[in-house]
Amino acid sequence: MAVAEQKNAQLAVTAPVSGGWSLKAREDALTRLNAAGLPGRRDEYWKYTRPDALTQAQAPEGKFVSYEETPVFSEVDRLKIVFVDGVFDADQSDDLSLEGVTIERLAGVADKDIHWAQGLYGVLEANGQTPVSRPLATANTVAATDGILLNVTGKVSKPVSMIYLYESNNSDAMLHHVVKLAEDTEITILENGPAAARFNTVMEVDVGDRASFHHMRTQGRQHVRHAVTHMFARLGEESQFRSFTMTVNGTLTRNEAVIEINGDNTLAHIAGVVAGDGATDQGFHHDDTIFITHDAVNGESRQVFKKVLRNGATGVFQGKILVKADAQKTDGYQISQGLLLDDDSNFLAKPELEIYADDVICSHGSTCGAIDDAALFYLRSRGVPLAEAQDLLVLAFLAEAIDEVADEAIRDLLTVRLESWLARRRA
Amino acid sequence: MLEIKNLHAELEDDGKKILKGVDLTLEAGKVHAIMGPNGSGKSTLSYVLSGRAGYEVTEGTAQLDGADILDMEAEERAAAGLFLAFQYPVEIPGVGNMTFLRTAVNSQRKARGEDEMSAADFLKVVRAKAKTLKIDADMLKRPVNVGFSGGEKKRNEILQMAMLEPKMCILDETDSGLDVDAMKLVSEGVNALRDEGRSFLVITHYQRLLDHIKPDVVHIMAEGRIIKTGGPELALEVENNGYADLLAEYA
């Protein structure tokens, strides 16, 4: 048993004594973590987000509130996997069997000598540590208590839905999922729920040639919670990766995605919608940190992130497109926009392009502004009351990102949630 | 219908006085035109009446059927039956034209204590009205005014007017940016809405629009006031002689 040595002796993670097939990966991760150290404010990629709540030994206390609301994906035909405060709940979960995919729990197979996930667990996470280190993901590899291992061997007929319930104000959850898509396979993964007072997750996704990975996630609606999520993806030839996240509320949320395009003619789309109100409880801070590497020919990547912020809420976007010298014909697009509903809110953006190939199309844009007065007057002059007109324009602003969700029914579900968020805040 | 008395307004920013005592009475069912040189305050009058921010009314009143509209929010004026067809209709990316129209119609109905229009009824009505204005399904689906040509934007204004059925319509240079055919189409749209209970205030630079939308009364505006009022022949006089004579007469 070893402990990560930290300057301030904060978050201390330990690898389990008997980890079976994952033990080696966990021990290696601990070595890496000790070398890298936990993030601090001086780190370039933590300039806009204070890591303290995520790196301190104890999870900051939560404040669970019960909402009378149907969970977001309830109407979707899906296979449910429920975690309560980061602990798997068999009673609330469906039977873990579905055609086209083998579903196992990380904790359930920990003692096996060998497992298909051995070549992936902590491997994609480790690959994602250069050029920017992500120690909180490494800590997760060391100490994750559970997670889901999905071995996708066909076209999976319905979404696998991970539901993270949050009950205890002292919960501190660490889950690590591994998803392996064989060639020509397809899966949709849904995630929703606030998870825990503090939540650290890693999802490693290996997308085989011509396979399609779809991911939709909502993070809400509890206010007092802290989360850091990581997604590490490696994409094979002619594969597709689509991920969408909607976040409402949350003291601190940092969503990191590290996507490596390894095969030719591949597509990677990642999008996010954020609605944050700083006036509630302990404020609102949301950070999207995205790193897409093109290392193959004719890849298309797209990052679309929109944040609406009010009452001193803070939104952060750090997005990078790295195009390696051999990644010709890359088409990279990135847009990040903040809509500030008052003078107290902040949107901090750091778009980065690093291009070594000479035959590429890459564009990026970042804007930050208020509601357009001309549009607002136009709507009001047609009889739409001020509050409704504002909401309409906020939704219009978010629409480009919501449109990244291909499934119309889910798009509507998400829009309804945003409408409710807005309606709750009407003066 | 509309009664404007001694209306004075200035820019909030720098206190520049734009309207300096406008008097105008518009009876129900009538079409009045306002002509005047650039900078005379025509567009400002339309903005002040419709409630756009940035102007301060320092004196005078404006009543719509006896109700003082200057005390109302823009949306209340709309619900009271006032409609401004914009000189430059605003593009709203992300808001579908249909959603926009339905929200507007139902907001006004709600404000007046009427039942909201069902989606099916609304669709039927909007399709019929759009057809007469040669607005196709695609234009209804697209975001409000985004990528519309000048003519399409103005037709879309008239469609909104037709859907909202206001009693007092102000047309602010609706002819600007229109070719001859588009002007005809727009004018036909307006004429179709002429009704005993509905009045129009048509602001224009050119007599040509008034060939299509025939006014009952023509006002000449200059330096923030109505300086002359007459019949349709006044518009012809302006067309032939310009404003110089009228201005000289006024001075």
Interface residues (C-beta under 8 A of the other chain):
Chain A: D372 D373 A374 A375 F377 Y378 L379 R380 S381 R382 G383 V384 P385 L386 E388 A389 L392 L393 L395 A396 F397 L398 A399 E400
Chain B: S50 G51 R52 A53 E73 A74 E75 R77 A78 A79 F83 L84 F86 P89 V90 E91 I92 P93 G94 V95 T99 F100 T103 A104 V105 S107 Q108 A111 P143 V144 Q160 L164
